[in-house]
Amino acid sequence: MQQIFITGAAGFIGSNLVDRLLADGKTVVGWDNFSTGQRKFLEGALKNSNFKLVEGDNLDLPALTQAMAGCDLVFHLAANADVRFGLNHPSKDLQQNTVATFNVLEAMRANGIQRIAFSSTGSVYGEAEKIPTPEDAPFPIQTSLYAASKVSGEGMISSYCEGFKFEGYIFRFVSILGERYTHGHVFDFYKQLLEHPDRLKVLGDGSQRKSYLYVQDCVSAMLHVINQGTAKKAKHGVEIYNLGCDEYVQVNNSIGYICGALGLKPKLEYTGGARGWVGDNPFIFLDTKKIQGTGWKTSLTIEQGIKRTLEWLQQNQWVYESRSH
């Protein structure tokens, strides 16, 4: 039976992937250091005899190598995803994203594992000139440490695919929404509105345009192409896919969906400017023709995804308490 290793298994995307794989009858080894992951997200999985949780850090190569033994596919989802505050701790992206990815690859090599799926980001395109942005768009100047660290991870994976005959799947995500969402604009806006329903601080001018994808659609997309084995036929053993949907919204649209669902009309206080923070990309919209060409399609619109996320946050306000520690 196939045994799958997932880094960041207690995280937002990782825990949803764990549940999906277990539902499909797979054996899963979950790996997490619980810096941001939540044990509660794995409550269901821990009741399944096909799931094993190992607590550990990607920077501990011997422990990682040992935990990975016997697996034949790795989903490397663990990362520091704190894009906004990257400049406050520059080494965090290097250590948790770049060095960690090298360690994952070395642990795979030591165990003879050759298949890897990697969560990259649409931020690697920087402020793209071509929109919607395709996978073969030229790489621009990097504007965030997070994106730079993901570019490094992509580079190492593609090099291992060429040099050690790995089979690599690199997924460049837009922002993901849905159940177990614990950081991002919906999280932040709802937190503010719980504290003061009459006003809402908005970074930038609200005109930033972003695309989003529902987490179950994200999981489905990754499993869909891996099950098809598309990277086996690729020239260098690696396939890159943009994961997103065919639409985007302004931040102001998101605010409208959230406030409408909550029945609130807060005063909006904009910080001003086209960017919410240094390195923020004012327009992210990825071309997803490649992944759609494999037969995959989305199930929720962005508006539906935002409302689904808000409903989950309303029902699980404990995540705000857990993130404050």
C-alpha positions as CSV (number, residue, x, y, z in Angstrom):
1,M,0.0,0.0,0.0
2,Q,1.2,3.5,-0.8
3,Q,2.5,5.4,2.2
4,I,2.5,9.2,1.9
5,F,4.6,11.6,4.0
6,I,3.2,15.2,4.6
7,T,5.3,18.0,6.1
8,G,3.1,20.6,7.7
9,A,0.4,17.9,8.3
10,A,-1.3,19.9,11.1
11,G,-1.6,23.1,9.0
12,F,-4.4,24.5,7.0
13,I,-3.8,22.8,3.7
14,G,-1.9,19.8,5.2
15,S,-4.6,18.7,7.5
16,N,-7.2,18.9,4.8
17,L,-4.9,16.8,2.6
18,V,-4.4,14.2,5.4
19,D,-8.2,13.8,5.7
20,R,-8.7,13.4,2.0
21,L,-5.9,10.8,1.6
22,L,-7.2,8.8,4.6
23,A,-10.7,8.9,3.1
24,D,-9.2,7.5,-0.1
25,G,-7.7,4.6,1.9
26,K,-4.1,5.7,1.9
27,T,-1.5,5.3,4.7
28,V,-0.2,8.7,5.8
29,V,2.7,9.8,8.0
30,G,2.1,13.4,9.2
31,W,5.1,15.5,10.3
32,D,4.7,18.9,12.0
33,N,6.6,21.0,14.5
34,F,3.4,22.7,15.7
35,S,4.8,26.2,15.4
36,T,1.6,27.2,13.6
37,G,-0.2,23.8,13.0
38,Q,-3.1,22.8,15.2
39,R,-3.5,19.4,16.9
40,K,-7.2,19.9,16.8
41,F,-7.1,19.7,13.0
42,L,-5.8,16.2,13.2
43,E,-8.4,14.9,15.8
44,G,-10.2,12.8,13.1
45,A,-7.0,11.6,11.5
46,L,-5.6,10.4,14.8
47,K,-8.6,8.0,15.2
48,N,-7.6,6.3,11.9
49,S,-5.2,3.4,12.1
50,N,-3.7,4.4,8.7
51,F,-2.4,7.6,10.2
52,K,0.8,8.2,12.2
53,L,1.8,11.6,13.6
54,V,5.4,12.4,14.1
55,E,6.3,15.7,15.9
56,G,9.5,17.1,14.5
57,D,11.2,20.0,12.7
58,N,12.4,20.1,9.1
59,L,15.7,21.5,10.3
60,D,16.4,18.3,12.2
61,L,17.6,16.2,9.2
62,P,18.4,12.9,11.1
63,A,14.9,12.9,12.7
64,L,13.2,13.8,9.4
65,T,15.1,11.1,7.5
66,Q,14.0,8.5,10.1
67,A,10.4,9.6,10.1
68,M,10.3,9.4,6.3
69,A,11.4,5.8,6.1
70,G,9.1,3.5,4.1
71,C,7.2,6.3,2.4
72,D,7.0,6.6,-1.4
73,L,5.6,10.1,-2.0
74,V,6.2,13.4,-0.1
75,F,3.9,16.4,0.1
76,H,6.2,19.2,1.3
77,L,3.7,21.8,2.6
78,A,5.4,23.1,5.7
79,A,6.7,26.6,5.4
80,N,6.8,30.0,7.1
81,A,3.9,31.7,5.3
82,D,4.2,35.0,7.1
83,V,4.7,37.1,4.0
84,R,3.7,40.4,5.5
85,F,6.2,40.4,8.3
86,G,9.1,38.7,6.5
87,L,11.4,41.8,6.8
88,N,11.1,41.6,10.6
89,H,12.9,38.2,10.7
90,P,14.8,37.7,7.4
91,S,16.4,34.4,8.5
92,K,13.0,32.7,9.1
93,D,12.2,32.3,5.4
94,L,15.7,31.1,4.6
95,Q,15.6,28.5,7.4
96,Q,12.0,27.3,7.4
97,N,11.5,27.4,3.6
98,T,14.8,27.1,1.8
99,V,17.0,25.1,4.1
100,A,14.0,23.0,5.1
101,T,13.3,22.1,1.5
102,F,16.9,21.0,1.0
103,N,16.5,18.8,4.1
104,V,13.3,17.3,2.8
105,L,15.1,16.4,-0.5
106,E,18.1,14.9,1.3
107,A,15.8,12.8,3.6
108,M,14.0,11.6,0.4
109,R,17.3,10.7,-1.2
110,A,18.5,8.8,1.9
111,N,15.3,6.8,1.8
112,G,15.2,6.2,-1.9
113,I,12.0,8.2,-2.3
114,Q,11.7,10.0,-5.6
115,R,8.2,11.6,-5.8
116,I,7.6,15.1,-4.3
117,A,4.8,17.6,-4.4
118,F,5.7,21.1,-3.3
119,S,3.6,24.1,-2.3
120,S,5.1,27.1,-4.0
121,T,3.3,30.4,-4.5
122,G,2.1,32.7,-7.2
123,S,4.2,35.4,-5.5
124,V,7.2,34.0,-7.4
125,Y,6.0,36.0,-10.4
126,G,6.6,39.2,-8.5
127,E,4.7,42.1,-10.1
128,A,4.0,40.2,-13.3
129,E,3.7,42.1,-16.6
130,K,1.6,39.4,-18.2
131,I,-1.8,38.9,-16.5
132,P,-3.3,36.3,-16.2
133,T,0.2,35.0,-15.5
134,P,1.2,31.6,-17.1
135,E,3.7,29.1,-15.7
136,D,6.3,30.0,-18.4
137,A,6.2,33.8,-17.6
138,P,9.7,35.2,-17.2
139,F,10.8,35.5,-13.5
140,P,11.0,39.1,-12.4
141,I,12.7,40.9,-9.5
142,Q,11.6,39.2,-6.3
143,T,9.7,41.6,-4.0
144,S,9.3,39.5,-0.9
145,L,11.6,37.2,1.1
146,Y,8.9,34.6,1.2
147,A,8.7,34.4,-2.6
148,A,12.5,34.4,-2.9
149,S,12.7,31.4,-0.5
150,K,10.1,29.6,-2.6
151,V,12.0,30.2,-5.8
152,S,15.0,28.7,-4.1
153,G,13.0,25.6,-3.1
154,E,11.7,25.3,-6.7
155,G,15.2,25.5,-8.0
156,M,16.5,22.7,-5.7
157,I,13.6,20.4,-6.5
158,S,14.0,20.8,-10.3
159,S,17.8,20.2,-9.8
160,Y,17.1,17.0,-7.9
161,C,14.6,15.9,-10.5
162,E,17.3,16.3,-13.2
163,G,20.3,15.0,-11.1
164,F,18.7,12.3,-9.0
165,K,15.8,11.4,-11.3
166,F,13.1,12.6,-8.9
167,E,9.6,13.2,-10.1
168,G,8.5,16.7,-9.0
169,Y,5.2,18.5,-8.9
170,I,5.5,22.2,-8.1
171,F,2.2,24.0,-7.4
172,R,2.1,27.8,-7.4
173,F,-0.9,28.7,-5.3
174,V,-2.9,31.8,-5.2
175,S,-4.2,32.5,-1.6
176,I,-6.2,29.5,-0.3
177,L,-9.5,29.8,1.5
178,G,-11.7,27.4,3.4
179,E,-12.1,25.3,6.5
180,R,-9.1,25.5,9.0
181,Y,-7.9,28.8,7.5
182,T,-5.8,30.5,10.2
183,H,-4.2,33.5,8.5
184,G,-5.0,35.9,5.8
185,H,-7.4,38.8,5.0
186,V,-10.7,37.0,6.0
187,F,-9.1,35.9,9.3
188,D,-7.8,39.5,10.0
189,F,-11.0,41.3,8.9
190,Y,-13.3,39.0,11.0
191,K,-11.0,39.4,14.0
192,Q,-11.2,43.1,13.8
193,L,-15.0,43.0,13.4
194,L,-15.4,40.8,16.4
195,E,-13.5,43.4,18.4
196,H,-15.0,46.6,16.9
197,P,-18.0,46.0,14.5
198,D,-18.3,49.7,13.7
199,R,-14.9,50.1,12.0
200,L,-12.4,48.2,9.9
201,K,-8.8,49.1,9.2
202,V,-7.8,48.2,5.6
203,L,-4.2,48.0,4.5
204,G,-3.6,49.9,1.3
205,D,-6.5,51.5,-0.5
206,G,-8.7,48.5,-1.0
207,S,-8.2,48.3,-4.7
208,Q,-5.7,45.5,-4.6
209,R,-6.8,42.7,-6.9
210,K,-6.4,39.1,-5.7
211,S,-7.4,35.6,-6.8
212,Y,-8.3,32.9,-4.3
213,L,-8.9,29.2,-4.3
214,Y,-11.0,27.0,-2.1
215,V,-8.9,24.5,-0.1
216,Q,-10.7,21.4,-1.2
217,D,-10.2,22.5,-4.8
218,C,-6.5,23.0,-4.1
219,V,-6.2,19.4,-2.6
220,S,-8.2,18.0,-5.5
221,A,-5.9,19.7,-8.1
222,M,-2.7,18.3,-6.5
223,L,-4.0,14.8,-6.2
224,H,-5.5,14.9,-9.7
225,V,-2.2,15.5,-11.5
226,I,-0.1,13.3,-9.3
227,N,-2.5,10.4,-9.9
228,Q,-2.1,11.1,-13.6
229,G,1.7,11.0,-13.2
230,T,2.2,13.9,-15.5
231,A,5.8,14.6,-14.3
232,K,6.9,11.2,-15.4
233,K,6.6,12.3,-19.0
234,A,8.1,15.8,-18.5
235,K,11.4,16.6,-20.1
236,H,13.3,17.1,-16.8
237,G,11.0,15.1,-14.5
238,V,9.3,18.2,-13.1
239,E,5.9,19.8,-13.8
240,I,4.8,23.2,-12.6
241,Y,1.2,24.1,-12.2
242,N,-0.5,27.3,-11.3
243,L,-3.4,26.7,-8.9
244,G,-6.1,29.3,-8.9
245,C,-9.5,30.1,-10.5
246,D,-10.8,32.1,-13.4
247,E,-11.6,35.2,-11.5
248,Y,-10.2,37.8,-9.1
249,V,-11.7,40.3,-6.7
250,Q,-10.7,43.6,-5.2
251,V,-10.1,43.7,-1.4
252,N,-13.1,46.0,-1.3
253,N,-15.2,43.2,-2.8
254,S,-14.1,40.8,-0.1
255,I,-15.0,43.4,2.5
256,G,-18.4,43.7,0.9
257,Y,-19.0,39.9,1.0
258,I,-17.8,39.6,4.7
259,C,-19.7,42.6,6.0
260,G,-22.8,41.6,4.0
261,A,-22.8,38.1,5.5
262,L,-22.3,39.6,9.0
263,G,-24.9,42.3,8.5
264,L,-22.4,45.0,9.4
265,K,-21.6,48.4,7.9
266,P,-18.4,49.5,9.5
267,K,-16.5,52.7,8.7
268,L,-13.6,51.7,6.5
269,E,-10.2,53.2,7.5
270,Y,-7.6,52.8,4.7
271,T,-3.9,53.1,5.4
272,G,-3.5,54.3,1.7
273,G,-1.3,53.3,-1.2
274,A,-1.6,50.5,-3.8
275,R,0.2,48.0,-1.5
276,G,-0.8,46.8,1.9
277,W,2.8,46.3,3.0
278,V,6.3,46.2,1.6
279,G,6.4,43.3,-0.9
280,D,2.6,43.1,-1.3
281,N,1.6,42.4,-4.9
282,P,-1.3,44.7,-5.9
283,F,-2.5,42.3,-8.6
284,I,-2.2,38.5,-8.5
285,F,-4.1,36.5,-11.2
286,L,-2.7,33.3,-12.5
287,D,-3.4,31.6,-15.8
288,T,-4.7,28.1,-14.9
289,K,-5.2,26.7,-18.4
290,K,-2.5,24.1,-17.9
291,I,-4.1,22.5,-14.8
292,Q,-7.6,22.8,-16.3
293,G,-6.3,21.0,-19.4
294,T,-5.8,17.9,-17.2
295,G,-9.6,17.8,-16.5
296,W,-9.6,19.5,-13.2
297,K,-12.0,22.4,-12.4
298,T,-13.0,24.5,-9.4
299,S,-16.1,23.8,-7.4
300,L,-16.6,27.2,-5.6
301,T,-16.4,30.8,-6.7
302,I,-14.2,33.3,-4.8
303,E,-17.3,34.8,-3.2
304,Q,-18.5,31.3,-2.1
305,G,-15.0,30.5,-0.8
306,I,-14.9,33.7,1.3
307,K,-18.3,33.0,2.8
308,R,-17.4,29.4,3.5
309,T,-14.3,30.6,5.3
310,L,-16.2,33.1,7.3
311,E,-18.7,30.5,8.4
312,W,-15.9,28.2,9.6
313,L,-14.3,31.1,11.5
314,Q,-17.6,31.9,13.1
315,Q,-18.0,28.3,14.3
316,N,-14.3,28.0,15.4
317,Q,-13.4,31.2,17.1
318,W,-10.9,29.2,19.3
319,V,-8.4,29.6,16.4
320,Y,-8.0,33.3,17.4
321,E,-7.1,32.4,20.9
322,S,-4.6,29.7,19.7
323,R,-2.9,32.1,17.3
324,S,-2.4,34.7,20.1
325,H,-0.1,32.4,22.1
